[in-house]
Amino acid sequence: MDTPETTPKPPPPQPEQPRTPRIAVLGGSFDPVHTGHLLVAGAILRQGLADEILFVPAKRPPHKLDRILTPAKHRLAMLQAAIEEFPQFGMSDIELQREDGPSYTIDTLETLKRIYNDSDLAFVMGMDSLAEIHTWYRATELVNRYDFLVYPRPGFEPPTRLHLNDQFGAHNAAKLLNSIVRTPGIQVSSTDIRRAASVERCLAGLVPAAVARYIEDNRLYRIS
């Protein structure tokens, strides 16, 4: 007697593989933190490019060694005031704990990778930084090892693929250019804010209200 044909059972569904969380590291002097920083961070989260933003204030950025920064306690306090309403924003003072000397991005990322060893890291930088990243400390190693999120800056065009090819090779040139993200245009700078605060002009719209109050209460950036 013939055996009736049977339809093979579909394989059981495979359990979803857990996704590795991604932290976007946003560095800078934050002297002071301003609305542009928060707009970039928010855009990165809304586009699903990261699960958390980690703000990392620098102790002595290599490109700002000729400028005296506001004391770290004030920059940290302003940053804390700016991000406390946003649960996906965090901050780290690891660069401020560093011994005297410049803060190099690759050193910071390597330290953070040891701390957040269950997460992927992506470094957030402006288009102006992408144009000069080849001059950074251990630049080739930095580009090889880490991901980036590059936001537009007014007046700065992306480097050409040929330029990046010459510096980092074809693979990393494509990687960097594909890292450019869409964010709101940033029309404000910390320099503009310090200049406005020095003559006691209104800072509304330039910095969060809590940061404006902190600057006023502590008489930061005043000429006298």
N, C-alpha and C positions, 0 to 999 in steps of 0.2 A: 504494500500500500504506500502510495506517495506521501511524503512528509510535507505538510503545508509550508509554504514560504513564510518566513517571519521577517518583520522589519527590524533591522538592528537598532538597539537602543542608543540614543545619543549619549555621548560621554557626559559625565556629571560636570556641572559648571565649576570652573576653577575659581578658587577664592581670589579676590582682588589683592594684588600685591600692594603693600603699604608704600605710599609715596614719601620720598625723602623731603622733609621740610626745607624751604629755601629762605635764607636770610639775606636781605639786601643791605649792604654796609655802606652807609652814607657818612663820609668823613668831611672834615673841614675845620676851620678855626671857630666857626659859629660865634663871631664877634661883631654883632649878635646874630643869633638864629633869626630868620625872617620868614615871611609868608611864602616866598619862593621855594625855600627848602621843604616846607610842608606840602605845597602843591605838587612838587616832584614826587615826594614820598607817597602821597595819596594816589597819584596817577599810577604808580608802579603797583600798588596793592590792587587797585580797581581793575587793572588789566591782567591780574593773576600772575604777574611776573615774580612775585615773592609772597611769602606768608607773613613776614615781619620785616620792619625796617629797624635797623640798629644804627643810631647816630653815635659817631665816635669823634669827639672833639680832639683836635690835635694840640700837642704841647708846643712844638716848634716846626711848622710846616717848612720843608726845605726851600720853597719858593718865596717864603715870607720872613727870612732870617733878618732882614733889615728893618722889620717893624716890631715894635713892642706890643704884644697882645695884652688885652685886658686880663687881669688875674683869673686863673682857672676857676676859682670858686664862683665868680660872677658868671662866667660863661656857662658853667654847669647849672647854676641856679636858673638862668634864663632858659636853657634848653629843657630843663625839667618842667618849668612853668608852661612852655610851649607845647609839650607832648603829653602832659598828664591826662588830657581828655581822650586820648586815642590809645586803646588797649593794644593795638598792633604796632605801636611805636615803642621802642626801648632805647636805652643809651648805655654806653660803656665808657669808663674813664681810664681804660688801660693805657692809652697813649700819655695821659697826664701823669701816670705813675712811673713812666719811663725815666731813666736817668737823663741828665742833661745831654742834649744833642738833638739833631733833627728827627722827626717822625717819618719813617719810610713806610710806604703802603705795604710792601711785601712783608715786612716784619710784623706789622699789625695783623694782616690777614693770616699769617702763619700762627700767630698767637691765638687769634679767634678760632681758627680751625681746630686747635687743640681743645679749646674750651667747648665749642659747639660741634663736637665730633660726630654727632648724629644728624647734622644738617649740611646742606650745600650752601656755599657762600657766593654772592655776586657783588662786585664792587661797583658802586654808583659814582659816575663822574660826569662832568659837563663836556660839551663838545670842545671847549677850549683846552681841556686836559687831554682829550684824545689826540689833538693836534701836536701835543708835545710829549706824549707818553714815552716816545723813544728816548727821551733824555732822562727818564726817571731811573732811580737806583735799581739795578738788576731787572731792567725792563723786560728783556726777553724771557727770563724765568717767570716774571709776574704774568705776562701774557700767556705763556704756555700753561700755567698751573691754575689760573682762575678765570671765572666768567665775569662779564661786565654788563652794566646797563648804562648806556650813554644818553644823556638828555640834551636837547638843543639849547644853545645859548645865542641870543641875538648878536649878529655880526660875525658869527663863526660858522664856516662851512665844513662839512666832513672832509677829512684828508682823502686824497685820491687813493684808489686801490693800488696804483703803481707805487706811490710813496710808502704805503704800509707793506707792500710786497718786499720792497727794498730793505725795510727795517726788520720785518718779522716773518717773511715767507708768505706764500700764497694762502695756506690753510689759515694762519692766524690773521691775515689781512681780511679774509672773508668773515672770520669769527668776530672781529672787532666791528666791521661795518654792519653785520647782522645784529649787533648788540644795541644799535640806535633805537630808542623808543620814542613814542609820541607822548609828549607832556605839554602842559600849558607853557607858553613863553614866559620866561622870567625877566621882568623889566626892572627888578630892584636888586641892589647889591648891598652888602654890609657896609661898604665904603660910603654909599649914599646915606645910609641910616646914621652912621657915626657923624657924618657932616651935618645932617639935619638936627641930630640930638645936641650937637655942640652949640647950636644957636637956639636951642629950646623950641624947635619947630614941631608941629604935630606929627606923630608917627603912625596915626591911624591908617590901616591898610598896608603898611610896610612891615609891621611886626604884629604878632598876636597881642591882644589887649593886656594880658598878664605880663608879657615882656615889656610893653610900653610902660606899665606901672613900675616894674622893677627898675628900668632905666631911670625913670623919674625919681623914684624913692632913693636910689643910690647915687644919683647925680653922675651917672656914667657918661663918658664922652664929652663932658663939659670942658670948655677951653680954660675956665678959671674955677 
